[in-house]
Amino acid sequence: MGTRLRMLISAVIVASWVLSASGAHYHTHRHHRLEDVALTEEIDVRAQRNKRATDDINALLPADTPDDSTPLPPGGDPSDLPTCLLCVCLTGSVYCEEVDPDMTSVPALPKETNYLYARYNKIKKITAKDFGDIVTLKRIDFTGNIISEIEEGAFAKLTMLKELSLAENLLVKLPMLPAKLVSFNANHNKLRTKGIKSNAFKKLSKLTHLYLAHNELEAVPLIPETVRTLHLQNNNISSVTVDTFCKSNNTYYIRHNMNEIRMDGNPVILGQYPNSFICLQSLPIGRYQ
């Protein structure tokens, strides 16, 4: 009897423990499932909010908003774009070299530009309006374009201009040049003597370097006293006179500044004109016999 009672009590205790453990597991599992459902619902709510925000932003943007990365269509005119998008603009300097698509006219320049480098483009003409408002220019370089015409007065307002290069173009004549030029380069053009006014360089009282090589000049133009370097090689110059470099009425005259003259590649035989160089400190480079 005692043994049966102990067995019955033990069975009741074991059953109670099993039921208790099962209940605890059920509640724990249910709690985790409720947490998972709540997290999923929160993620869905956030996703819906983000979608609504994106839709609102898109609704505010114009339907045809342009893409800044879109390149200029083939054959587009560079003049339709701001200069500093086509060129490199630094403080006081503008670099427009080998612009693509082709640059065919002088670009509009920022105010207070001091230096313009527009080399190796397809610029055809320089007009009187191109530099009308830019009086601060000190150096302009148009080397390697196809400039065939420069309007009279194109450089008239450039009172601060010291260096001008028009080399490797198609010029047949020159306009009036700025009075304060120190260096002028017109090598490799189609200049003829009749295309250069008799006083074109005479009034340039600060000019020290004059480059007119590889043209079609028939005579040496009047050269200012200040010039040190004169390049006239590869032209059609066939003769010189005593007054070309010296002064026929002053046998004591010495041209102190001139230290380099190139006349090689011309048909003139310099040895036939010995009195033409007596005022020079060094003889010109060229043919002497």
Helices and strands as residue ranges (DSSP letters): H 2-60, G 78-80, H 83-86, E 88-90, E 93-95, E 115-117, E 125-126, E 139-141, E 149-150, E 163-165, E 183-185, G 193-195, E 209-211, E 229-231, H 242-245, E 260-262, G 270-272, G 274-277
